[in-house]
Amino acid sequence: LYRGAEYVVDFLPKVKIEVVISEDQVDAAVEAIISAARTEKIGDGKIFVSSVEQAIRIRTGEEGPEAL
């Protein structure tokens, strides 16, 4: 209800996927996501590629690539 008028806003459903992989796998992962997600319609989404400085597996204490 806004200023006495009712209205409906239809939002597109969203999914957030976070993937941490080694640098040599980035191109293949991006291509796989694009291949699976592209519909050529509004809402296909975006892919952001960024660096992860460090990874630590809490349970075992493993660090770096071993933690992945």
Buried (B, 14 or more C-beta within 10 A) or exposed (E): EEEEEEEEEEEEEEEEEEEEEEEEEEEEBEEEBEEEEEEEEEEEBEEEEEEEEEEEEEEEEEEEEEBE
